[in-house]
Amino acid sequence: MLGGTGEARRLAARLPGRVVSSLAGRVTDPRLPEGEVRIGGFGGVGGLVEWLRVNDVTAVVDATHPFAATMTAHAVEATALAGVPLLVLRRPGWTARPGDDWRWVDSLEEAAATLPGERVFLTTGRQDIGVFAGVDRWFLARSVEPPEPPVPHRLHVLLDRGPFTVDGEVALMRRHAVDVLVTKDSGGDQTAAKLVAARRLGIPVVVVRRPPPPAAPTVDSVDAAVEWVRRGSGGA
Ligand code: NAP
């Protein structure tokens, strides 16, 4: 299982003894799933094909983050080459509710070019902060690990990791006088409190659309992925 998400941890816990979880190794203190874990890249498609063969893998579940598009593309290609079934587990995206002021964009670059505010709460993750480096705004950036240069000139970094509460998010946005929130359409409930907080405060939200869905069978729940593995599509 390709992991790095809450769904991946829940799936690993539901399939004891049957799963090796793979993490990219981006954070120094990752939340580890139950069971066997390996950490680090495979070395591209060829490396993943080799790893699947050497470890006698009978099925792959890609439970990576919806924006981990390179890993997912590699999984599609490598499983086809290795002749191993692949299931993609993707949580549903977020949907605007009455009172929301969401501005959908196709990329982080478009988000950086169209910010409807002066004091920006960036929740896109450390790896993406560089996209905003040349933008003349004040930024509050929240990430699990400190960002590396290039970063915006006026930047306050908050090291934290979800889940977050609505009250906490409201207080944070008020404290920093945030007037625009930037997020990816990650989906799920671990980080959705910021969207409720923005609605309450009447703050616009720039939402980055997900990359195109992969050309592979896809489910949107841990239950469905467990079922797929137990049914034998996962090589039982
Ligand atoms: P990415 O851009 O799609 O992948 C870049 C490279 O990182 C891959 O080619 C692969 O290296 C390695 N990699 C990524 N996920 C891996 C995994 N689960 N196991 C082993 N190697 C992996 O990925 P990313 O967006 O940097 O995300 C990295 C990890 O963080 C993922 O596991 C993802 O679930 C998690 N995550 C990402 C985000 C996000 O916003 N992107 C948010 C929360 C969590 P090789 O080519 O060497 O195999």
Residues whose N, C-alpha, C, O or C-beta is under 5 A from the ligand:
A	BS01	NAP	L2 G3 G4 T5 S22 L23 A24 G40 G41 F42 G43 G44 A63 T64 H65 F67 A68 A69 T70 M71 T72 T124 G125
